[in-house]
Structures are given as structure tokens and as C-alpha cells.
Amino acid sequence: VLLSYADLILDLLAINELLSQGQFAIGLLNTAILGLNVIICVCYAEGFNNKVLALLQLQPLTEMRRSLEGGRETEAYARSKKIESICRSIPSAMIQFYGLMSGLSSEENICSRSNAVLLVSVAFAVGASAMTMTRMASLACPALLSQSFNLLMSYYICELCCRVTVVFMAFVAIGPYVLILFAVEFY
């Protein structure tokens, strides 16, 4: 849950940087992804109170508390983690990576503040999503330092990096038409 909230904060900072760089279309697309994630979470929430919590982005926190009280992960908590990872984190990382790479010029330093924010946001999204997917995998040992956990985590990091890079190349190759493929891939 803490990784999820940290990723959300980094996404908001990245959107701010994209907008300040003048990349309005990319910043607005990233904002739309965040909004769509909220809508999906509200649609999957059961009951009025849970829908309000989902709208306020507090449902994962309450579901985590319920899971801890019950001694095992609730179905709603697992669902919220999957939605968070698949519908917000990775699509945002793809858009931010495209914004980072398209915003670079030959004289600009990759380590400038705005580029560093985008790079950290992309790396954190990939890492947090890989961690979520590894924790949900049935083959992973629950211990964070186990060999099976680290192997699966490495696999998911590589897979997600490949996905982010492939979508970036598609954006470069066919421009805005890639949004059609992007929508089919994630929604």
C-alpha cells in the first residue's frame, strides 16, 4: 500500500513536470489514466462506503487493514492491487517514459530535475508493479529475500521494462495511433 501511494505521488509530480515542460497532451493523457483508474476502482467497489473510499483513493488502505485483521489477504485487497498495478502504474510509466524520451534534446542533461522526476517515477512504477505481481504469484515464496521471490521479481522487472520500451517504440513509430493499441492492451 505504501508503494502504491508513493507511486501515485510520483505520478502527480511527473504530470506536473510534463505540463511544465510544455508536453500538455502527454500530461493530460497521464491525468486521464489516473482518472480512469479512479473510475475503475469505484466501479469494482461494493457498497456506498467502499465507493466513497475508492473515490478518495483510501480503499486500498482500508482493505489492507481488513486483511491484517483477518490474517489473510481479502479478495477486494487483491483486486485493488491488481487494478492499481495494471490500470494505473504501468500505463502511467509508459506515458511518462515517452514524455521523458521525447522531451530530451541533444543539449539537455538527462539528470535535470524534471527529467530525474520522470525517470524516478518510471523506475518506481516498474519496481512497485513488479513487486505487486511477484507477491501475487503462486510460485513466489512469501519471504522477500528468498531465491524464488528474487527470481520472479527479476522476471517481472524485465518484462515490464520490455513492455514500457515496446510501447515507447510504438509511439515513436506510429504516433498517436498507438493509443488504440494502448487501450486494447490495458483496458
ZADO-1210 file (C-alpha; in nm, 4 decimals, padded with zeros to 6 digits):
<atoms>
<atom x="00.0000" y="00.0000" z="00.0000" code="VAL" pos="1"/>
<atom x="00.2843" y="00.2373" z="00.0800" code="LEU" pos="2"/>
<atom x="00.4426" y="00.1610" z="-00.2587" code="LEU" pos="3"/>
<atom x="00.1094" y="00.2379" z="-00.4229" code="SER" pos="4"/>
<atom x="00.0739" y="00.5768" z="-00.2548" code="TYR" pos="5"/>
<atom x="00.4384" y="00.6645" z="-00.3225" code="ALA" pos="6"/>
<atom x="00.3848" y="00.5732" z="-00.6882" code="ASP" pos="7"/>
<atom x="00.0721" y="00.7900" z="-00.7017" code="LEU" pos="8"/>
<atom x="00.2638" y="01.0875" z="-00.5578" code="ILE" pos="9"/>
<atom x="00.5442" y="01.0337" z="-00.8088" code="LEU" pos="10"/>
<atom x="00.2858" y="01.0174" z="-01.0885" code="ASP" pos="11"/>
<atom x="00.1440" y="01.3520" z="-00.9802" code="LEU" pos="12"/>
<atom x="00.4931" y="01.5044" z="-00.9685" code="LEU" pos="13"/>
<atom x="00.5666" y="01.3586" z="-01.3126" code="ALA" pos="14"/>
<atom x="00.2451" y="01.5071" z="-01.4539" code="ILE" pos="15"/>
<atom x="00.3467" y="01.8433" z="-01.3109" code="ASN" pos="16"/>
<atom x="00.6871" y="01.8143" z="-01.4795" code="GLU" pos="17"/>
<atom x="00.5323" y="01.7114" z="-01.8125" code="LEU" pos="18"/>
<atom x="00.2992" y="02.0104" z="-01.8032" code="LEU" pos="19"/>
<atom x="00.5822" y="02.2470" z="-01.7042" code="SER" pos="20"/>
<atom x="00.7889" y="02.1180" z="-01.9993" code="GLN" pos="21"/>
<atom x="00.5036" y="02.2085" z="-02.2327" code="GLY" pos="22"/>
<atom x="00.4079" y="01.8470" z="-02.3064" code="GLN" pos="23"/>
<atom x="00.0390" y="01.9138" z="-02.2440" code="PHE" pos="24"/>
<atom x="-00.1015" y="01.6214" z="-02.4440" code="ALA" pos="25"/>
<atom x="00.1166" y="01.3697" z="-02.2612" code="ILE" pos="26"/>
<atom x="00.0457" y="01.5290" z="-01.9230" code="GLY" pos="27"/>
<atom x="-00.3292" y="01.5274" z="-01.9878" code="LEU" pos="28"/>
<atom x="-00.3169" y="01.1672" z="-02.1103" code="LEU" pos="29"/>
<atom x="-00.1401" y="01.0683" z="-01.7894" code="ASN" pos="30"/>
<atom x="-00.4020" y="01.2579" z="-01.5890" code="THR" pos="31"/>
<atom x="-00.6751" y="01.0729" z="-01.7809" code="ALA" pos="32"/>
<atom x="-00.5126" y="00.7419" z="-01.6846" code="ILE" pos="33"/>
<atom x="-00.5268" y="00.8428" z="-01.3173" code="LEU" pos="34"/>
<atom x="-00.8912" y="00.9424" z="-01.3575" code="GLY" pos="35"/>
<atom x="-00.9770" y="00.6191" z="-01.5356" code="LEU" pos="36"/>
<atom x="-00.8130" y="00.4241" z="-01.2543" code="ASN" pos="37"/>
<atom x="-01.0362" y="00.6012" z="-01.0009" code="VAL" pos="38"/>
<atom x="-01.3447" y="00.5235" z="-01.2118" code="ILE" pos="39"/>
<atom x="-01.2478" y="00.1558" z="-01.2393" code="ILE" pos="40"/>
<atom x="-01.1853" y="00.1341" z="-00.8640" code="CYS" pos="41"/>
<atom x="-01.5236" y="00.2947" z="-00.7908" code="VAL" pos="42"/>
<atom x="-01.6997" y="00.0557" z="-01.0303" code="CYS" pos="43"/>
<atom x="-01.5452" y="-00.2504" z="-00.8659" code="TYR" pos="44"/>
<atom x="-01.6086" y="-00.1304" z="-00.5092" code="ALA" pos="45"/>
<atom x="-01.9026" y="-00.2949" z="-00.3343" code="GLU" pos="46"/>
<atom x="-02.1329" y="-00.0746" z="-00.1282" code="GLY" pos="47"/>
<atom x="-02.1634" y="00.3012" z="-00.0997" code="PHE" pos="48"/>
<atom x="-01.8966" y="00.3407" z="00.1704" code="ASN" pos="49"/>
<atom x="-01.6402" y="00.1472" z="-00.0333" code="ASN" pos="50"/>
<atom x="-01.7240" y="00.3509" z="-00.3428" code="LYS" pos="51"/>
<atom x="-01.6575" y="00.6732" z="-00.1495" code="VAL" pos="52"/>
<atom x="-01.3303" y="00.5283" z="-00.0182" code="LEU" pos="53"/>
<atom x="-01.2331" y="00.4277" z="-00.3729" code="ALA" pos="54"/>
<atom x="-01.3131" y="00.7772" z="-00.4984" code="LEU" pos="55"/>
<atom x="-01.0896" y="00.9249" z="-00.2279" code="LEU" pos="56"/>
<atom x="-00.8194" y="00.6632" z="-00.3027" code="GLN" pos="57"/>
<atom x="-00.8440" y="00.5287" z="00.0544" code="LEU" pos="58"/>
<atom x="-00.9895" y="00.1869" z="-00.0262" code="GLN" pos="59"/>
<atom x="-00.6511" y="00.0062" z="-00.0513" code="PRO" pos="60"/>
<atom x="-00.5647" y="00.1312" z="00.2963" code="LEU" pos="61"/>
<atom x="-00.8902" y="00.0062" z="00.4496" code="THR" pos="62"/>
<atom x="-00.8671" y="-00.3251" z="00.2628" code="GLU" pos="63"/>
<atom x="-00.5125" y="-00.3721" z="00.3909" code="MET" pos="64"/>
<atom x="-00.6380" y="-00.3142" z="00.7447" code="ARG" pos="65"/>
<atom x="-00.9140" y="-00.5721" z="00.6930" code="ARG" pos="66"/>
<atom x="-00.6609" y="-00.8188" z="00.5552" code="SER" pos="67"/>
<atom x="-00.4348" y="-00.7712" z="00.8552" code="LEU" pos="68"/>
<atom x="-00.7255" y="-00.8149" z="01.0970" code="GLU" pos="69"/>
<atom x="-00.8448" y="-01.1297" z="00.9183" code="GLY" pos="70"/>
<atom x="-00.4977" y="-01.2808" z="00.8980" code="GLY" pos="71"/>
<atom x="-00.5119" y="-01.3282" z="00.5196" code="ARG" pos="72"/>
<atom x="-00.5491" y="-01.1163" z="00.2117" code="GLU" pos="73"/>
<atom x="-00.9078" y="-01.0296" z="00.1234" code="THR" pos="74"/>
<atom x="-01.0348" y="-01.0639" z="-00.2319" code="GLU" pos="75"/>
<atom x="-01.1070" y="-00.6908" z="-00.2500" code="ALA" pos="76"/>
<atom x="-00.7499" y="-00.6085" z="-00.1437" code="TYR" pos="77"/>
<atom x="-00.6006" y="-00.8398" z="-00.4079" code="ALA" pos="78"/>
<atom x="-00.8325" y="-00.6892" z="-00.6696" code="ARG" pos="79"/>
<atom x="-00.7359" y="-00.3326" z="-00.5745" code="SER" pos="80"/>
<atom x="-00.3656" y="-00.4204" z="-00.6024" code="LYS" pos="81"/>
<atom x="-00.4164" y="-00.5714" z="-00.9479" code="LYS" pos="82"/>
<atom x="-00.6162" y="-00.2710" z="-01.0693" code="ILE" pos="83"/>
<atom x="-00.3553" y="-00.0341" z="-00.9292" code="GLU" pos="84"/>
<atom x="-00.0700" y="-00.2129" z="-01.0983" code="SER" pos="85"/>
<atom x="-00.2265" y="-00.2928" z="-01.4333" code="ILE" pos="86"/>
<atom x="-00.4585" y="00.0030" z="-01.4900" code="CYS" pos="87"/>
<atom x="-00.2563" y="00.2908" z="-01.3458" code="ARG" pos="88"/>
<atom x="00.1053" y="00.2187" z="-01.2682" code="SER" pos="89"/>
<atom x="00.2250" y="00.0596" z="-01.5889" code="ILE" pos="90"/>
<atom x="00.0236" y="00.2757" z="-01.8339" code="PRO" pos="91"/>
<atom x="00.1460" y="00.5859" z="-01.6494" code="SER" pos="92"/>
<atom x="00.5036" y="00.4602" z="-01.6670" code="ALA" pos="93"/>
<atom x="00.4699" y="00.4093" z="-02.0428" code="MET" pos="94"/>
<atom x="00.3351" y="00.7585" z="-02.0988" code="ILE" pos="95"/>
<atom x="00.5972" y="00.9139" z="-01.8702" code="GLN" pos="96"/>
<atom x="00.8799" y="00.7261" z="-02.0430" code="PHE" pos="97"/>
<atom x="00.7576" y="00.8550" z="-02.3780" code="TYR" pos="98"/>
<atom x="00.7410" y="01.2065" z="-02.2321" code="GLY" pos="99"/>
<atom x="01.0916" y="01.1709" z="-02.0920" code="LEU" pos="100"/>
<atom x="01.2437" y="01.0440" z="-02.4158" code="MET" pos="101"/>
<atom x="01.0551" y="01.2799" z="-02.6457" code="SER" pos="102"/>
<atom x="01.1398" y="01.5775" z="-02.4260" code="GLY" pos="103"/>
<atom x="01.5130" y="01.5164" z="-02.4390" code="LEU" pos="104"/>
<atom x="01.7170" y="01.7313" z="-02.6695" code="SER" pos="105"/>
<atom x="02.0817" y="01.6904" z="-02.7598" code="SER" pos="106"/>
<atom x="02.1958" y="01.9695" z="-02.5278" code="GLU" pos="107"/>
<atom x="01.9719" y="01.8788" z="-02.2338" code="GLU" pos="108"/>
<atom x="02.1082" y="01.6760" z="-01.9478" code="ASN" pos="109"/>
<atom x="01.9196" y="01.3585" z="-01.8504" code="ILE" pos="110"/>
<atom x="01.9921" y="01.4475" z="-01.4880" code="CYS" pos="111"/>
<atom x="01.7987" y="01.7751" z="-01.4921" code="SER" pos="112"/>
<atom x="01.5360" y="01.7993" z="-01.2194" code="ARG" pos="113"/>
<atom x="01.2343" y="01.7446" z="-01.4452" code="SER" pos="114"/>
<atom x="01.3953" y="01.4503" z="-01.6253" code="ASN" pos="115"/>
<atom x="01.5061" y="01.2997" z="-01.2952" code="ALA" pos="116"/>
<atom x="01.1488" y="01.3167" z="-01.1633" code="VAL" pos="117"/>
<atom x="01.0185" y="01.1406" z="-01.4747" code="LEU" pos="118"/>
<atom x="01.2932" y="00.8777" z="-01.4633" code="LEU" pos="119"/>
<atom x="01.2383" y="00.8058" z="-01.0938" code="VAL" pos="120"/>
<atom x="00.8625" y="00.7847" z="-01.1484" code="SER" pos="121"/>
<atom x="00.9038" y="00.5342" z="-01.4326" code="VAL" pos="122"/>
<atom x="01.1561" y="00.3240" z="-01.2397" code="ALA" pos="123"/>
<atom x="00.9425" y="00.3273" z="-00.9251" code="PHE" pos="124"/>
<atom x="00.6285" y="00.2308" z="-01.1176" code="ALA" pos="125"/>
<atom x="00.8066" y="-00.0636" z="-01.2785" code="VAL" pos="126"/>
<atom x="00.9581" y="-00.1721" z="-00.9457" code="GLY" pos="127"/>
<atom x="00.6354" y="-00.1361" z="-00.7478" code="ALA" pos="128"/>
<atom x="00.4308" y="-00.3181" z="-01.0112" code="SER" pos="129"/>
<atom x="00.6880" y="-00.5964" z="-01.0287" code="ALA" pos="130"/>
<atom x="00.6738" y="-00.6273" z="-00.6500" code="MET" pos="131"/>
<atom x="00.2927" y="-00.6450" z="-00.6582" code="THR" pos="132"/>
<atom x="00.2900" y="-00.9067" z="-00.9312" code="MET" pos="133"/>
<atom x="00.5564" y="-01.1119" z="-00.7546" code="THR" pos="134"/>
<atom x="00.3670" y="-01.1046" z="-00.4254" code="ARG" pos="135"/>
<atom x="00.0530" y="-01.2253" z="-00.6039" code="MET" pos="136"/>
<atom x="00.2280" y="-01.5050" z="-00.7939" code="ALA" pos="137"/>
<atom x="00.1575" y="-01.8527" z="-00.6607" code="SER" pos="138"/>
<atom x="00.5173" y="-01.9671" z="-00.7216" code="LEU" pos="139"/>
<atom x="00.6783" y="-01.6982" z="-00.5056" code="ALA" pos="140"/>
<atom x="00.7902" y="-01.7721" z="-00.1558" code="CYS" pos="141"/>
<atom x="00.6483" y="-01.5138" z="00.0879" code="PRO" pos="142"/>
<atom x="00.9975" y="-01.4278" z="00.2184" code="ALA" pos="143"/>
<atom x="01.1335" y="-01.1199" z="00.0402" code="LEU" pos="144"/>
<atom x="01.4908" y="-01.2471" z="00.0294" code="LEU" pos="145"/>
<atom x="01.4168" y="-01.5981" z="-00.0937" code="SER" pos="146"/>
<atom x="01.5619" y="-01.7217" z="-00.4201" code="GLN" pos="147"/>
<atom x="01.2216" y="-01.7850" z="-00.5810" code="SER" pos="148"/>
<atom x="01.0967" y="-01.4382" z="-00.4858" code="PHE" pos="149"/>
<atom x="01.4057" y="-01.2662" z="-00.6253" code="ASN" pos="150"/>
<atom x="01.3950" y="-01.4711" z="-00.9449" code="LEU" pos="151"/>
<atom x="01.0274" y="-01.3889" z="-01.0043" code="LEU" pos="152"/>
<atom x="01.0846" y="-01.0241" z="-00.9167" code="MET" pos="153"/>
<atom x="01.3692" y="-01.0062" z="-01.1700" code="SER" pos="154"/>
<atom x="01.1463" y="-01.1646" z="-01.4324" code="TYR" pos="155"/>
<atom x="00.8660" y="-00.9130" z="-01.3754" code="TYR" pos="156"/>
<atom x="01.1052" y="-00.6182" z="-01.3791" code="ILE" pos="157"/>
<atom x="01.2468" y="-00.7349" z="-01.7130" code="CYS" pos="158"/>
<atom x="00.9007" y="-00.7991" z="-01.8559" code="GLU" pos="159"/>
<atom x="00.7678" y="-00.4600" z="-01.7522" code="LEU" pos="160"/>
<atom x="01.0772" y="-00.2791" z="-01.8808" code="CYS" pos="161"/>
<atom x="01.0275" y="-00.4532" z="-02.2155" code="CYS" pos="162"/>
<atom x="00.6603" y="-00.3511" z="-02.2243" code="ARG" pos="163"/>
<atom x="00.7415" y="00.0111" z="-02.1451" code="VAL" pos="164"/>
<atom x="01.0106" y="00.0170" z="-02.4127" code="THR" pos="165"/>
<atom x="00.7940" y="-00.1511" z="-02.6772" code="VAL" pos="166"/>
<atom x="00.5100" y="00.0948" z="-02.6235" code="VAL" pos="167"/>
<atom x="00.7613" y="00.3819" z="-02.6405" code="PHE" pos="168"/>
<atom x="00.8871" y="00.2496" z="-02.9754" code="MET" pos="169"/>
<atom x="00.5280" y="00.2181" z="-03.0970" code="ALA" pos="170"/>
<atom x="00.4629" y="00.5815" z="-03.0006" code="PHE" pos="171"/>
<atom x="00.7713" y="00.6864" z="-03.1934" code="VAL" pos="172"/>
<atom x="00.6836" y="00.4708" z="-03.4950" code="ALA" pos="173"/>
<atom x="00.3135" y="00.5443" z="-03.5432" code="ILE" pos="174"/>
<atom x="00.2488" y="00.8421" z="-03.3204" code="GLY" pos="175"/>
<atom x="-00.0917" y="00.8964" z="-03.1601" code="PRO" pos="176"/>
<atom x="-00.2469" y="00.5962" z="-03.3360" code="TYR" pos="177"/>
<atom x="-00.0696" y="00.3784" z="-03.0817" code="VAL" pos="178"/>
<atom x="-00.3363" y="00.4858" z="-02.8320" code="LEU" pos="179"/>
<atom x="-00.5715" y="00.2384" z="-02.9978" code="ILE" pos="180"/>
<atom x="-00.3285" y="-00.0464" z="-02.9252" code="LEU" pos="181"/>
<atom x="-00.2571" y="00.1000" z="-02.5832" code="PHE" pos="182"/>
<atom x="-00.6282" y="00.0908" z="-02.4944" code="ALA" pos="183"/>
<atom x="-00.6684" y="-00.2669" z="-02.6148" code="VAL" pos="184"/>
<atom x="-00.3619" y="-00.3808" z="-02.4171" code="GLU" pos="185"/>
<atom x="-00.4733" y="-00.2458" z="-02.0802" code="PHE" pos="186"/>
<atom x="-00.8469" y="-00.1953" z="-02.0794" code="TYR" pos="187"/>
</atoms>
